[in-house]
Amino acid sequence: MVLNEKQAKRYARHFTLKEIGLQGQKKLLSSKVLVIGAGGLGSPALMYLASAGVGTIGIADYDVVDLSNLQRQIIHSSESVGQAKTRSARQSVLALNPEIQVCLHEFPITADTIMDVIQEYDFILDCTDRFETKFLINDACVIAHKPYSHAGVVRMEGQAMTYVPEKGPCLRCLMGEVPHDAATCKEVGVLGAAVGVLGSVQAMEAVKYLIGKGELLCGKVFRFDGLTMQVRVHQMPHADPDCAVCGGHPLIRSLPDNREDYALPSCGTGGEEAYG
């Protein structure tokens, strides 16, 4: 791969980083990353992936931009209200970096659709806002042997972790089953800047994985409290041997559509409950 003159200038600051350099940039340009959720977490993640030169970015969402989204979903604008989030996000991404490819997946990510979608990507970002969808993404990535980054935010605090096949625990190891009584951003609120921090962490994890440098949040849980500005990284180096999906005797070997864990909202659109 030979970089053109515009690319050489665009990624000049990467070339001076010994961790990236020319070869690392070529890896990024030839990589494919899927971002599921073009909302609060997906906004900074998508923009930083595009600016880093990830060659192909997939955007999965099936909601439209609402005025209430703009408090944190900075990839969209006031002019985007009523527009599909995927198309609004693509417009912003290509305005930043027109030389990358953007693929849109404008349908619900369900047990019936997710395996086909994730197969073509090198790394997945879970930027959704419902635990049911998060567990679906986790289970699909474990079964398909796909690395991915999880993040979640409420109020002014959040967490992130990265799953790499055969190298560390998954989300079920950390949380067990879907916490159906967990508070949502719609109920308790969320600060946009806090979501920006965690979305940026996810983009960083994707870049590090793709270039093969640095330490991932694999076997670790990154916790951020924006109110106190405390950051903690908890060690969780081993997978749960009894984990239902990645343990020694997994109970979940496929993704049945009727599994309660993956239930989508009964409403017709994704909304905050599905895609952050």
C-alpha positions in Angstrom: 0.0 0.0 0.0 1.3 3.4 -1.0 -0.1 6.5 0.7 -1.0 9.4 -1.5 0.2 13.0 -0.9 -3.0 14.0 1.1 -2.7 10.9 3.3 1.0 11.6 4.0 0.0 15.0 5.2 -3.1 14.0 7.1 -1.4 11.3 9.1 1.9 13.1 9.6 1.6 13.1 13.4 1.1 9.4 13.4 4.3 8.8 11.5 6.3 10.4 14.3 4.8 8.1 16.9 7.1 5.1 17.2 4.0 2.9 18.1 2.3 3.7 14.8 4.7 5.0 12.1 4.1 4.3 8.4 3.5 0.5 8.9 1.0 1.1 11.7 -0.9 3.6 9.5 -1.0 1.1 6.7 -2.6 -1.4 9.2 -5.2 1.2 10.1 -6.0 2.0 6.5 -6.5 -1.7 5.7 -8.7 -2.4 8.8 -12.4 -2.6 9.3 -14.2 -1.6 12.5 -17.9 -1.8 13.3 -19.5 0.7 15.6 -22.9 -0.5 16.9 -24.8 2.5 18.0 -24.4 6.0 16.5 -25.3 7.8 19.8 -23.4 9.1 22.8 -20.6 6.6 22.8 -20.6 6.1 19.1 -20.2 9.8 18.3 -16.6 10.3 19.6 -15.6 6.8 18.7 -16.6 7.2 15.1 -14.9 10.6 14.7 -11.7 9.4 16.2 -11.7 6.2 14.2 -12.2 8.2 11.1 -9.5 10.8 11.9 -7.1 7.9 12.7 -7.6 6.6 9.2 -9.4 3.3 9.9 -10.0 2.3 6.3 -13.6 0.9 6.6 -16.0 1.9 9.3 -19.4 0.2 9.7 -22.2 2.1 11.5 -25.1 0.0 12.8 -28.2 1.8 14.1 -31.9 2.0 13.2 -33.0 5.1 15.0 -33.5 8.7 13.9 -31.9 11.8 15.4 -34.0 13.5 18.1 -33.5 16.9 19.6 -32.9 15.4 23.0 -29.9 13.4 21.5 -27.9 16.5 20.8 -26.9 17.1 24.4 -24.4 14.3 24.1 -24.5 12.8 20.5 -22.0 15.3 19.0 -21.7 13.6 15.7 -25.2 14.9 14.8 -26.4 18.5 14.4 -29.6 20.4 14.7 -30.1 20.1 11.0 -29.9 16.3 11.4 -33.1 16.1 13.6 -35.5 13.6 12.0 -32.7 12.0 9.8 -31.5 8.5 10.2 -28.6 8.4 12.7 -26.5 6.2 10.3 -26.8 8.7 7.5 -26.2 11.7 9.7 -23.1 10.0 11.2 -21.8 9.0 7.8 -22.1 12.7 6.7 -20.0 13.8 9.6 -17.4 11.1 9.3 -16.9 11.7 5.6 -16.7 15.5 6.1 -13.8 14.7 8.4 -12.1 12.1 6.3 -13.5 11.6 2.8 -10.9 8.9 1.9 -12.3 6.2 4.1 -15.2 3.8 3.4 -18.4 3.9 5.4 -20.8 1.0 5.5 -24.3 1.4 6.9 -26.4 -1.2 8.6 -29.8 0.4 9.0 -31.7 -2.4 10.8 -32.0 -3.7 14.3 -29.1 -5.8 15.5 -30.8 -9.0 16.7 -29.9 -12.6 17.3 -31.0 -13.2 13.7 -28.8 -10.5 12.1 -25.7 -9.9 14.2 -23.6 -12.8 13.1 -23.7 -11.9 9.4 -22.9 -8.3 10.2 -19.8 -8.8 12.5 -18.1 -11.4 10.3 -16.6 -8.8 7.9 -15.1 -6.6 10.6 -11.8 -6.9 12.5 -12.9 -5.2 15.7 -16.4 -4.3 17.1 -17.4 -1.4 19.4 -20.5 -1.8 21.6 -21.8 1.7 21.8 -25.3 0.8 22.7 -27.3 1.7 25.8 -29.3 -1.4 26.7 -27.9 -4.3 28.5 -30.0 -6.7 26.4 -28.2 -5.5 23.3 -24.8 -5.4 25.1 -25.1 -9.1 26.1 -26.2 -10.0 22.6 -23.0 -8.3 21.2 -20.9 -10.0 23.8 -22.3 -13.5 23.1 -22.0 -13.0 19.3 -18.4 -11.9 19.5 -17.4 -14.7 21.8 -19.1 -17.3 19.6 -17.6 -15.7 16.4 -14.2 -15.2 18.0 -14.3 -11.5 17.4 -12.6 -8.9 19.6 -14.7 -6.0 20.9 -14.8 -3.1 23.3 -17.7 -2.7 25.7 -18.6 0.6 27.4 -21.5 1.9 29.4 -22.3 5.3 31.0 -25.0 6.7 33.3 -25.0 10.0 35.1 -21.4 11.1 35.2 -19.7 7.8 35.4 -19.0 4.8 33.3 -16.9 1.7 32.6 -15.1 0.0 29.7 -13.5 -3.3 29.0 -12.2 -5.2 26.0 -12.7 -8.8 25.1 -10.1 -10.6 23.0 -10.9 -14.3 22.2 -9.0 -16.8 24.4 -7.2 -14.0 26.2 -9.5 -12.8 28.9 -13.0 -12.6 30.4 -16.1 -11.4 28.6 -19.0 -9.3 29.8 -20.9 -12.3 31.2 -17.8 -13.1 33.3 -18.1 -9.7 34.8 -21.9 -9.3 35.2 -23.4 -12.8 34.9 -26.9 -12.1 33.5 -28.6 -9.1 32.2 -29.4 -6.7 35.1 -33.1 -5.9 34.1 -33.5 -3.4 36.9 -30.5 -1.3 36.0 -31.0 2.5 35.7 -31.1 4.0 32.2 -29.8 7.3 31.0 -33.4 8.3 30.3 -34.3 7.7 33.9 -31.3 9.2 35.8 -29.7 11.4 33.2 -26.2 11.4 31.6 -23.5 14.1 31.1 -22.3 14.3 27.5 -18.7 14.9 28.4 -18.6 11.7 30.5 -19.9 9.7 27.5 -17.2 11.4 25.4 -14.5 10.1 27.7 -15.7 6.5 27.4 -16.3 6.6 23.7 -12.8 7.9 23.3 -11.5 5.0 25.4 -13.2 2.6 23.0 -11.6 4.3 20.0 -8.2 4.0 21.7 -8.8 0.3 22.3 -9.7 -0.3 18.7 -6.6 1.5 17.4 -4.2 -0.3 19.8 -5.7 -3.6 18.8 -5.4 -2.9 15.1 -1.8 -1.8 15.3 -0.8 -4.4 17.8 0.7 -2.0 20.3 0.1 -1.2 24.0 -1.9 -2.9 26.7 -5.6 -3.4 26.1 -8.4 -3.5 28.7 -8.4 -7.2 28.3 -8.7 -8.8 31.7 -9.3 -5.3 33.2 -12.3 -3.0 33.9 -11.7 0.7 33.4 -14.0 2.8 35.7 -14.3 6.6 35.4 -16.1 8.9 37.8 -16.4 12.4 36.2 -17.8 14.0 39.4 -14.7 13.2 41.4 -12.3 12.6 38.4 -11.2 9.3 39.9 -10.1 6.6 37.5 -9.6 3.0 38.5 -8.6 0.0 36.6 -9.7 -3.2 38.2 -7.9 -6.4 37.4 -10.0 -9.4 36.2 -7.4 -11.5 34.4 -9.2 -14.8 34.2 -12.5 -15.8 32.5 -15.2 -17.3 34.7 -14.9 -21.1 34.3 -18.6 -21.3 34.7 -19.4 -18.5 32.3 -22.5 -19.3 30.2 -20.8 -18.3 26.9 -17.0 -18.5 27.3 -16.6 -20.9 30.2 -15.4 -24.5 30.0 -18.8 -25.9 29.4 -20.8 -23.1 27.7 -24.5 -23.2 27.7 -24.8 -20.5 25.0 -23.4 -21.9 21.7 -25.8 -20.1 19.3 -28.1 -17.1 19.4 -31.7 -18.1 19.5 -34.1 -15.3 18.6 -36.4 -16.2 21.5 -33.8 -15.7 24.2 -35.1 -13.2 26.8 -31.6 -11.8 27.3 -31.7 -10.2 23.8 -35.3 -8.9 23.8 -35.7 -5.6 21.9 -38.1 -2.9 23.1 -41.6 -3.3 21.8 -41.6 0.1 20.2 -40.8 0.4 16.5 -37.7 2.5 16.8 -34.4 2.1 18.5 -34.5 5.2 20.6 -32.2 5.7 23.6 -33.1 2.4 25.0 -31.4 0.5 22.1 -28.6 2.7 20.7 -27.4 5.2 23.3 
